[in-house]
Amino acid sequence: MNANTLGLRLGCLIVAAVLGGSGCSTEQQAEVPSKETERNAAVLRVKQAYIPDVLETVGTVRAAQTSDLASQIMGNIVEIRVHEGDRVYRGQVLAVIDDSQSRAAVDRAAAAELAARQQLVAADSDLALAEATLKRCRYLYEQKVVSQQEFDEVHARHQATLARRDIAQAGQAQARAVLNQATTSLGYTRIRAPFNGVVTHKSVDSGTLASPGMPIFTVEDMGRYRLEVAVNESDLSCARPGGHVLVAIEALGNAELKGKVVQIVPAADPASRAFLVKIELPPDTRLRSGLFGRAEFSRGTLEALLIPRSAVIERGQLQGVFVLDQNKIASLRYVTLGKFSGSEVQVLSGLQSGEWFVANPGERDLNSKRIEGE
């Protein structure tokens, strides 16, 4: 065997060894899976369904009956009998204004009314006498016993007496009106509750000089409350007087209350083009004016894409769903969510009907993993 033949054989052996090694490496790489597989996952399809279509609005709880009590006369407040939070009853005296001047005015008016009444009694007596005299004189005149001049004089005295009686009657009526006004003003020295309720605001203290129109108290009827919300003119058909509305009050743990539309203010707000809708709430001792609330008006149903809430994962302020491609490889896709319906949530964008997704990702990172789910 010469040197050339030996070299050729060695070269062939080296090439064969290299090719053999390369074949083994390829075979081993084929046995390694290209993607990690997740088997403990539930896989579902995006479905379409009809869900309730509701209009959600927000508003403020107000007492159905509120009264701002103000002074109607000038005077010093000498007594405050209630404070914020006190329950009051119809007619109860809440504050007292100095009544010395009012009582003096009543006394003067009463004396003047008495004098006017006595003058009227005297005028009535004079008129009765004048009428009797006129009657006798007329009879004598008809009998030609008295002259025309004598009859005219008696008749004139009767007319003068009648006029004085009318003046006395008017004076007595005027004196009575002054007395009534003075008595009414005396009543204004007592600030009274207009209905059963609770004092929610007190604006003054004892010693304050009250003037007509000055606020003293605010009283609310705590037995009846309403939620007042603004509804756009395009959605006003959803709010019908007498219609039932689901209401949630945040301070009450968002528990659902069944309200009823009792009033729609007929004039829209010029700026927002919205109408004020008042919803009567069921009795609840926890309700207070000023609480924040939500109302849901039914608009029928709408077709929506639904997925379980458990399929949604949070990434900061974003929500996403692990969606499977045709090779069952999961990828995170961000979605926009809408209304909640029980254990499901509406998908506004990001998914299409019929797509497969992971229903129970939990805290797992399934991105780029093969899903062999149930």
C-alpha positions in Angstrom: 0.0 0.0 0.0 1.5 3.2 -1.1 1.3 6.6 0.6 -1.4 8.0 -1.6 -3.8 5.1 -1.0 -3.3 5.3 2.7 -4.0 9.0 2.7 -7.2 8.5 0.7 -8.5 5.9 3.1 -7.7 8.1 6.2 -9.6 11.0 4.6 -12.7 8.8 3.9 -12.6 7.6 7.5 -12.5 11.1 8.8 -15.3 12.3 6.6 -17.4 9.3 7.6 -16.8 10.0 11.3 -17.8 13.6 10.9 -20.9 12.7 9.0 -21.8 10.1 11.6 -21.4 12.5 14.5 -23.4 15.1 12.7 -26.3 12.7 12.2 -26.4 11.8 15.9 -26.5 15.5 16.8 -29.4 16.2 14.5 -31.3 13.2 15.9 -30.8 14.3 19.5 -32.0 17.9 18.7 -35.2 16.5 17.1 -36.0 14.8 20.4 -36.0 18.1 22.4 -39.4 19.9 22.3 -39.3 23.4 20.8 -41.9 24.8 23.3 -42.6 24.2 26.9 -46.0 22.5 27.4 -48.6 23.5 30.0 -51.1 20.8 30.6 -53.0 22.0 33.7 -55.0 24.7 32.0 -58.7 25.1 31.1 -59.2 26.3 27.5 -62.5 27.9 26.3 -63.8 29.7 23.2 -64.9 33.3 23.1 -68.7 33.2 23.0 -71.4 35.6 21.9 -74.4 36.2 24.2 -77.1 38.7 25.0 -76.6 40.7 28.2 -78.7 43.4 29.8 -78.0 46.8 28.3 -78.0 49.4 31.1 -77.4 53.1 31.3 -75.3 53.9 34.4 -75.4 57.4 35.8 -74.1 58.9 39.1 -75.7 61.3 41.4 -76.2 62.6 44.9 -78.7 61.5 47.6 -81.0 64.3 48.7 -83.8 64.4 51.3 -87.2 64.3 49.6 -88.2 67.2 51.8 -85.8 69.9 53.0 -86.6 73.3 54.6 -84.3 76.2 55.1 -85.7 78.1 58.1 -85.0 81.9 58.1 -85.9 84.8 60.4 -88.8 86.9 59.2 -88.3 89.8 61.7 -85.5 91.9 63.1 -84.5 91.0 66.7 -81.8 89.4 68.9 -81.8 85.6 69.1 -82.2 84.9 72.8 -82.4 81.1 72.8 -81.2 78.2 70.6 -83.0 75.0 71.6 -81.6 72.5 69.1 -78.3 71.6 67.4 -77.2 69.7 64.4 -78.3 66.1 64.5 -81.2 66.7 66.8 -84.5 65.1 65.8 -87.4 67.6 65.8 -91.2 67.4 65.4 -93.7 69.5 63.5 -94.4 72.7 65.4 -91.5 72.3 67.9 -89.8 75.6 68.9 -86.2 75.5 67.7 -85.1 79.1 68.5 -86.5 82.2 70.2 -86.1 85.8 69.1 -86.6 88.7 71.5 -90.3 89.4 71.5 -90.5 92.5 73.8 -91.2 94.8 70.9 -93.6 92.4 69.2 -95.6 92.0 72.4 -95.8 95.8 72.9 -97.0 96.1 69.3 -99.7 93.4 70.0 -100.8 95.3 73.1 -101.1 98.5 71.2 -103.0 96.9 68.4 -105.3 95.1 70.8 -106.1 98.4 72.5 -106.8 100.1 69.2 -109.0 97.3 68.0 -111.0 97.5 71.3 -111.5 101.2 70.9 -112.5 100.8 67.2 -115.0 98.0 68.2 -116.6 100.3 70.9 -116.9 103.1 68.3 -118.6 100.7 66.0 -121.0 99.7 68.7 -121.9 103.3 69.3 -122.2 104.0 65.6 -124.6 101.0 65.3 -126.7 102.4 68.1 -126.8 105.8 66.6 -127.7 104.3 63.2 -130.6 102.3 64.8 -132.0 105.5 66.3 -131.6 107.4 63.1 -133.4 104.7 61.1 -136.3 104.6 63.6 -136.6 108.4 63.5 -136.5 108.4 59.7 -139.2 105.7 59.6 -141.5 107.8 61.9 -140.8 111.0 60.0 -141.6 109.3 56.7 -144.9 108.1 58.0 -145.8 111.7 59.3 -144.6 113.1 56.0 -147.0 110.8 54.1 -149.8 111.9 56.4 -148.9 115.6 55.7 -148.1 116.2 59.3 -144.5 117.3 58.7 -143.2 119.4 56.0 -140.8 118.5 53.2 -138.0 120.4 54.8 -138.4 118.6 58.1 -138.4 115.2 56.4 -135.3 116.2 54.4 -133.5 117.2 57.5 -134.3 113.8 59.2 -133.2 112.0 56.1 -129.9 113.9 56.0 -129.2 113.1 59.6 -129.8 109.4 58.9 -127.4 109.5 55.9 -124.7 111.2 58.1 -125.2 108.6 60.8 -125.0 105.8 58.3 -121.7 107.2 56.9 -120.3 107.5 60.5 -121.3 103.9 61.0 -119.5 102.8 57.8 -116.4 104.7 58.9 -116.5 103.1 62.3 -116.9 99.7 60.7 -113.9 100.3 58.4 -111.9 101.5 61.4 -112.7 98.4 63.3 -111.7 96.2 60.4 -108.4 98.1 60.0 -107.7 97.8 63.7 -108.4 94.1 63.6 -106.0 93.7 60.6 -103.3 95.6 62.5 -103.8 93.3 65.5 -103.6 90.2 63.3 -100.4 91.4 61.8 -98.9 92.2 65.2 -100.0 88.7 66.4 -98.4 87.1 63.3 -95.2 89.1 63.9 -95.2 87.9 67.5 -95.4 84.3 66.2 -92.3 84.9 64.1 -90.3 85.3 67.3 -90.5 81.5 67.5 -88.7 79.5 64.9 -90.6 76.2 64.6 -90.0 72.9 62.8 -92.3 72.7 59.7 -92.3 68.9 59.8 -90.9 65.9 61.6 -87.2 65.6 60.7 -83.6 66.3 61.8 -81.6 69.5 62.0 -78.8 69.2 59.5 -77.4 72.7 59.8 -77.4 75.5 62.3 -76.3 78.9 61.1 -76.5 81.2 64.2 -75.9 81.2 68.0 -77.6 82.9 70.9 -77.1 86.7 70.8 -77.0 87.0 67.0 -79.0 89.8 65.6 -81.5 88.2 63.3 -82.8 90.1 60.2 -85.5 89.1 57.7 -84.2 86.4 55.4 -81.3 85.4 57.6 -80.8 81.6 57.6 -81.3 80.0 61.0 -81.6 76.2 60.5 -81.9 73.5 57.8 -84.3 70.7 58.6 -84.6 67.5 56.5 -87.2 64.7 56.5 -85.0 61.7 57.3 -87.8 59.3 56.4 -87.6 59.8 52.7 -84.6 60.2 50.5 -84.1 60.5 46.7 -81.1 59.9 44.4 -80.8 62.8 41.9 -79.0 62.0 38.7 -78.5 63.7 35.4 -79.7 61.9 32.2 -78.7 63.0 28.7 -81.6 63.9 26.4 -80.6 61.0 24.1 -81.2 58.5 27.0 -84.2 60.2 28.5 -86.5 57.5 27.2 -84.9 55.0 29.6 -86.2 57.1 32.6 -90.0 56.8 32.8 -92.0 58.1 35.8 -92.9 55.1 37.9 -90.2 52.9 36.4 -88.0 50.9 38.7 -84.2 51.5 38.8 -81.4 49.6 40.5 -79.4 51.9 42.8 -76.1 51.4 44.6 -74.9 53.7 47.3 -71.2 53.6 47.8 -71.3 54.4 51.6 -73.7 51.4 52.1 -71.2 48.9 50.6 -72.8 49.3 47.1 -75.6 47.1 48.1 -78.4 47.1 45.5 -81.5 49.1 46.3 -84.7 49.2 44.2 -85.6 52.8 43.5 -88.5 54.3 41.6 -88.5 57.3 39.3 -90.8 59.9 40.9 -90.0 63.0 39.0 -88.2 64.2 35.8 -87.5 67.9 35.9 -89.0 69.1 32.5 -86.2 71.7 31.8 -82.8 70.5 30.7 -79.6 72.1 31.9 -78.6 74.5 29.2 -74.9 73.6 29.4 -75.0 69.8 29.6 -78.4 69.2 27.8 -79.2 66.8 30.6 -82.4 66.4 32.6 -82.5 66.0 36.4 -84.2 62.7 37.3 -85.3 62.1 40.9 -85.4 58.4 42.1 -87.2 57.6 45.4 -85.2 55.2 47.6 -86.5 52.6 50.0 -86.4 53.6 53.7 -82.9 53.0 55.2 -81.7 54.6 58.4 -78.2 54.8 57.0 -79.1 57.1 54.2 -77.9 60.7 54.5 -78.0 63.8 52.2 -74.9 64.2 50.1 -74.0 60.5 49.7 -72.7 59.3 46.3 -74.8 56.9 44.4 -75.2 55.1 41.1 -78.3 54.3 39.1 -78.8 51.8 36.4 -81.6 52.3 33.8 -82.6 49.4 31.6 -82.2 49.8 27.9 -83.1 46.2 26.9 -80.4 43.8 25.8 -77.3 43.8 23.6 -75.1 41.2 21.9 -71.7 41.0 23.4 -68.5 38.9 23.5 -68.1 37.3 27.0 -65.3 35.6 28.8 -64.9 34.4 32.4 -63.5 37.0 34.8 -60.9 34.4 35.8 -59.4 34.6 32.3 -58.4 38.2 32.7 -54.9 39.0 34.1 -53.7 42.4 35.3 -50.5 44.1 34.0 -50.4 47.4 35.7 -53.3 49.4 34.4 -53.9 47.0 31.5 -56.0 43.8 31.3 -55.0 40.9 29.1 -56.0 37.3 28.1 -53.8 34.4 27.0 -55.0 33.6 23.4 -54.0 30.3 21.6 -52.9 30.2 18.0 -53.5 27.3 15.6 -50.6 25.5 17.1 -52.0 26.0 20.6 -49.2 28.4 21.5 -50.4 31.0 24.1 -49.7 34.7 23.7 -50.8 37.5 25.9 -53.2 39.9 24.2 -54.4 43.1 25.8 -58.1 43.6 25.7 -60.7 46.4 26.5 -63.4 45.2 28.9 -66.9 46.5 29.3 -69.8 45.5 31.5 -69.8 42.7 34.0 -72.5 40.0 33.9 -72.3 37.7 36.8 -69.0 35.7 36.7 -68.4 36.9 33.1 -67.2 40.2 31.6 -67.9 41.8 28.2 -64.9 42.2 25.8 -65.2 45.4 23.8 -62.0 44.9 21.8 -59.0 42.6 21.5 -60.8 39.3 20.9 -63.0 37.7 18.3 -65.8 35.3 18.6 -64.6 31.7 18.4 -61.0 32.3 19.5 -59.5 29.9 22.0 -58.2 31.3 25.3 -56.9 30.1 28.7 -59.7 30.4 31.2 -57.7 29.9 34.4 -54.2 31.4 34.0 -53.9 32.5 37.6 -50.5 33.9 38.3 -48.7 31.7 35.7 -46.8 33.2 32.8 -48.1 31.2 29.9 -46.7 33.4 27.2 -45.1 31.3 24.3 -46.1 28.0 26.0 -47.9 25.2 24.3 -51.3 24.6 26.0 -52.6 21.1 26.2 -55.7 22.1 28.2 -59.0 20.4 29.0 
